[in-house]
Amino acid sequence: MELLKLTDVSVGYEGKPVASHLSLTLHEGDYLCIVGENGAGKSTLMKTLLNLRAPIDGSIVFSDAIARNEIGYLPQQTQVQRDFPATVWEVVLSGCLNRSGLRPFYTKAQKQTAEDWIARLDITDLKKRSYRALSGGQQQRVLLARALCATKKLIVLDEPVAGLDPIVTADLYALIQRINRENGITVIMVSHDIGAALQYATHILQVSGDSNFFGTVEEYRQSELGKLFLGKAGEDHA
């Protein structure tokens, strides 16, 4: 099922585009990585998809199967957020807030959803602990569980492994891939890790001014824009 379609979209601030002519179609179960240089407009596009900004031009159409308040979101953390004084249970359960409407209390079903994702992400032993006392990797698992409580269809992740050590990074990538494959949840991830993008994603969107690319990973490898970007990424890590 088609979940999301962008047609000739431009995004930016105060009417000035930072990325233009973006077009793509995502289906349920796709795993999209958004790559590009710093300042290319990746985060601006993400905020636009989350309805935090309006597109300057073009159209963004979501399937009737998903509402804008049913998108799970894992943002980059600030230091203030890392020190948030709440238990793991409280943080994870808060992912249900968007779908609670005007109800003052969480439903039994919402609490069960939180319990299920806590167990699935292997953080049951952390449930009563203070969120700010956790390691960076543990906090990201908690925030991923929170994002998953908000959705059954789509999660949006902004550099979810930033600042994590290589072992924790690999574990988190594998976990996200497993959720994508086993639960059929569509993933949109902004990443600077082109190696991981090629390993785990099904599709790549490279945001690069007016010269953008959208397609499968294999199509990206064969494209001129992909070859140029991969060559530069290799030089940067040499």
Backbone torsions as a table, in degrees:
resi	resn	phi	psi	omega
1	MET	NA	134.7	176.7
2	GLU	-69.1	128.2	-175.6
3	LEU	-105.9	-35.9	-172.6
4	LEU	-151.7	137.2	177.8
5	LYS	-137.7	126.4	173.0
6	LEU	-109.0	133.4	178.5
7	THR	-127.4	110.7	175.6
8	ASP	50.5	49.7	-175.4
9	VAL	-86.8	137.6	170.6
10	SER	-118.5	136.8	179.8
11	VAL	-127.0	152.4	179.8
12	GLY	172.0	-155.6	-175.5
13	TYR	-131.4	138.2	175.9
14	GLU	50.7	41.0	176.8
15	GLY	79.0	1.1	-179.5
16	LYS	-105.4	114.5	-176.1
17	PRO	-72.6	141.8	170.6
18	VAL	-107.2	-18.3	174.5
19	ALA	-145.9	135.1	-173.7
20	SER	-131.9	159.9	173.7
21	HIS	57.4	46.2	178.5
22	LEU	-91.5	124.1	178.4
23	SER	-136.2	135.3	177.1
24	LEU	-163.6	160.9	173.6
25	THR	-133.1	125.7	177.4
26	LEU	-113.5	141.9	176.4
27	HIS	-113.2	163.8	178.4
28	GLU	-56.8	133.2	177.9
29	GLY	90.4	-5.6	175.9
30	ASP	-69.5	158.3	177.4
31	TYR	-131.4	103.4	-175.4
32	LEU	-104.0	128.2	170.0
33	CYS	-106.6	130.7	177.2
34	ILE	-101.0	119.4	-176.9
35	VAL	-123.9	167.9	179.2
36	GLY	152.4	171.0	179.7
37	GLU	-66.8	160.4	172.4
38	ASN	-59.3	136.6	179.6
39	GLY	82.0	4.8	-177.7
40	ALA	-75.8	-16.8	178.4
41	GLY	112.7	12.5	-177.4
42	LYS	-62.2	-50.5	-178.2
43	SER	-68.2	-34.2	177.3
44	THR	-64.2	-41.0	176.5
45	LEU	-61.9	-43.4	-179.8
46	MET	-60.4	-44.5	179.2
47	LYS	-63.8	-33.0	178.1
48	THR	-69.1	-41.8	177.7
49	LEU	-63.1	-31.9	-179.9
50	LEU	-83.7	4.0	179.1
51	ASN	67.7	24.0	175.4
52	LEU	-87.4	-18.0	174.1
53	ARG	-139.0	153.7	175.9
54	ALA	-91.2	143.7	174.8
55	PRO	-66.2	146.8	176.5
56	ILE	-73.1	-35.2	-178.3
57	ASP	-154.6	164.0	177.8
58	GLY	84.8	-176.3	-177.2
59	SER	-128.3	143.3	174.7
60	ILE	-122.7	116.7	-175.9
61	VAL	-122.5	121.8	174.2
62	PHE	-96.6	148.1	173.9
63	SER	-61.4	153.2	175.3
64	ASP	-63.8	-14.0	-178.4
65	ALA	-75.3	-10.6	-178.6
66	ILE	-139.0	133.5	175.8
67	ALA	-97.9	158.9	-177.8
68	ARG	-63.7	-24.6	178.4
69	ASN	-89.4	10.9	178.2
70	GLU	-117.8	31.9	176.6
71	ILE	-109.8	124.7	176.1
72	GLY	-79.2	138.9	-174.8
73	TYR	-135.3	127.7	174.4
74	LEU	-118.2	100.3	-177.9
75	PRO	-83.2	169.9	168.3
76	GLN	-67.1	140.2	-177.1
77	GLN	-87.6	144.1	168.5
78	THR	-97.4	168.0	179.3
79	GLN	-62.9	-36.1	177.8
80	VAL	-61.3	-42.1	179.9
81	GLN	-67.8	-35.1	178.3
82	ARG	-63.8	-26.7	-178.9
83	ASP	-96.9	17.5	-176.2
84	PHE	-62.0	124.9	-174.4
85	PRO	-85.0	79.2	178.6
86	ALA	-148.4	161.9	175.9
87	THR	-80.1	162.5	176.5
88	VAL	-57.5	-43.5	179.5
89	TRP	-58.4	-44.2	-178.9
90	GLU	-65.1	-40.3	-179.9
91	VAL	-66.0	-47.7	-178.5
92	VAL	-63.1	-46.7	-177.7
93	LEU	-63.0	-29.2	-179.4
94	SER	-64.3	-15.3	175.5
95	GLY	-63.9	-18.4	179.6
96	CYS	-83.9	-5.9	-171.8
97	LEU	-58.5	-44.7	-175.6
98	ASN	-58.9	-30.8	-177.6
99	ARG	-95.5	4.7	-177.8
100	SER	-84.2	-18.4	-178.0
101	GLY	63.6	-132.6	-178.1
102	LEU	-93.6	3.1	179.7
103	ARG	-65.9	131.6	-177.4
104	PRO	-80.0	-12.8	-176.0
105	PHE	-128.4	154.9	174.5
106	TYR	-75.8	144.0	178.3
107	THR	-81.1	165.9	176.4
108	LYS	-60.8	-38.9	179.8
109	ALA	-64.9	-39.6	179.0
110	GLN	-66.1	-40.6	177.5
111	LYS	-64.4	-36.9	177.8
112	GLN	-68.0	-38.0	176.5
113	THR	-59.9	-44.6	178.1
114	ALA	-62.3	-42.9	178.3
115	GLU	-60.7	-42.8	-177.7
116	ASP	-63.4	-44.3	-178.6
117	TRP	-72.0	-33.6	175.3
118	ILE	-60.8	-43.1	178.5
119	ALA	-68.2	-42.5	-177.1
120	ARG	-63.7	-34.9	-178.4
121	LEU	-92.2	8.7	172.8
122	ASP	59.5	45.5	178.0
123	ILE	-125.2	22.9	-179.7
124	THR	-59.2	-38.1	-178.9
125	ASP	-70.3	-10.6	179.6
126	LEU	-99.0	-3.3	-168.5
127	LYS	-51.6	-40.5	-176.2
128	LYS	-95.5	-0.9	-176.9
129	ARG	-80.7	158.5	176.1
130	SER	-72.0	132.6	-179.5
131	TYR	-58.6	-41.4	-175.0
132	ARG	-72.5	-10.8	178.3
133	ALA	-88.9	-2.1	-175.9
134	LEU	-85.5	161.3	173.1
135	SER	-73.3	167.3	179.8
136	GLY	-59.3	-42.1	179.5
137	GLY	-65.8	-40.1	177.8
138	GLN	-65.2	-41.7	178.6
139	GLN	-60.8	-39.8	-179.6
140	GLN	-66.5	-35.9	175.6
141	ARG	-64.7	-40.1	178.1
142	VAL	-62.9	-45.2	-179.5
143	LEU	-68.2	-32.4	176.0
144	LEU	-66.8	-42.2	176.7
145	ALA	-61.0	-40.8	178.1
146	ARG	-61.3	-45.9	179.7
147	ALA	-62.2	-37.1	-178.2
148	LEU	-72.5	-25.5	175.5
149	CYS	-67.6	-20.4	-176.1
150	ALA	-86.9	-7.6	-169.5
151	THR	-150.5	159.2	168.7
152	LYS	-120.7	-2.4	-170.6
153	LYS	-124.6	-41.9	-166.0
154	LEU	-147.0	129.2	171.2
155	ILE	-119.9	141.9	-179.9
156	VAL	-118.1	123.5	-172.7
157	LEU	-123.3	126.3	-178.9
158	ASP	-106.5	101.6	179.6
159	GLU	47.8	60.0	-172.7
160	PRO	-67.3	-16.9	-178.4
161	VAL	-106.9	9.9	-178.4
162	ALA	-58.8	127.0	176.0
163	GLY	84.0	0.1	-179.1
164	LEU	-92.1	151.9	179.4
165	ASP	-74.3	163.7	-172.4
166	PRO	-58.2	-38.8	-178.7
167	ILE	-67.1	-46.4	178.8
168	VAL	-64.9	-38.1	177.8
169	THR	-59.9	-47.9	-179.8
170	ALA	-62.4	-40.0	179.1
171	ASP	-63.6	-42.1	-178.2
172	LEU	-69.3	-41.5	176.4
173	TYR	-59.3	-44.2	-179.5
174	ALA	-64.2	-37.4	179.0
175	LEU	-65.0	-45.0	179.1
176	ILE	-62.6	-41.5	178.7
177	GLN	-63.7	-40.2	179.7
178	ARG	-63.8	-41.3	177.8
179	ILE	-63.8	-40.9	177.9
180	ASN	-61.3	-46.6	-174.7
181	ARG	-77.7	-43.0	-173.5
182	GLU	-82.8	-31.7	-178.2
183	ASN	-103.3	-7.8	179.4
184	GLY	68.8	20.1	179.7
185	ILE	-81.8	126.2	179.3
186	THR	-70.7	138.1	-177.8
187	VAL	-117.8	130.8	168.1
188	ILE	-120.2	119.9	-175.4
189	MET	-129.7	126.9	168.5
190	VAL	-83.7	131.0	-176.4
191	SER	-149.1	143.6	169.4
192	HIS	-96.1	-4.4	-176.1
193	ASP	-92.0	86.9	-175.1
194	ILE	-65.5	-31.4	177.7
195	GLY	-62.0	-45.5	178.2
196	ALA	-66.8	-38.0	178.8
197	ALA	-58.8	-44.7	-179.5
198	LEU	-70.1	-28.8	-178.3
199	GLN	-78.8	-40.5	-170.2
200	TYR	-105.3	-29.5	-173.4
201	ALA	-76.9	158.9	169.5
202	THR	-97.2	-27.5	-177.4
203	HIS	-137.4	153.1	178.6
204	ILE	-124.9	134.4	166.5
205	LEU	-116.2	114.5	172.8
206	GLN	-99.2	121.4	178.4
207	VAL	-94.8	119.0	-173.3
208	SER	-151.9	71.0	-179.8
209	GLY	64.4	-125.1	177.4
210	ASP	-92.8	-9.2	-177.2
211	SER	-103.6	81.9	-176.7
212	ASN	-100.9	164.8	175.8
213	PHE	-135.2	137.9	168.2
214	PHE	-138.2	131.6	177.9
215	GLY	175.0	-171.2	178.0
216	THR	-71.6	166.4	179.1
217	VAL	-59.7	-43.6	-179.1
218	GLU	-65.2	-39.8	176.8
219	GLU	-63.5	-36.6	178.7
220	TYR	-65.8	-42.9	178.8
221	ARG	-58.0	-34.7	-176.1
222	GLN	-89.0	-11.7	-176.8
223	SER	-77.8	154.1	178.7
224	GLU	-64.9	-41.6	179.7
225	LEU	-64.6	-40.3	178.4
226	GLY	-64.6	-43.8	179.9
227	LYS	-62.0	-40.4	178.5
228	LEU	-64.8	-44.4	-176.9
229	PHE	-69.8	-41.2	-179.9
230	LEU	-66.0	-38.2	177.6
231	GLY	-64.1	-41.5	178.5
232	LYS	-67.8	-40.4	178.6
233	ALA	-62.1	-37.6	178.0
234	GLY	-65.3	-39.8	178.1
235	GLU	-65.1	-38.9	-179.0
236	ASP	-65.2	-27.6	-177.7
237	HIS	-100.5	2.0	-178.7
238	ALA	-73.4	NA	NA
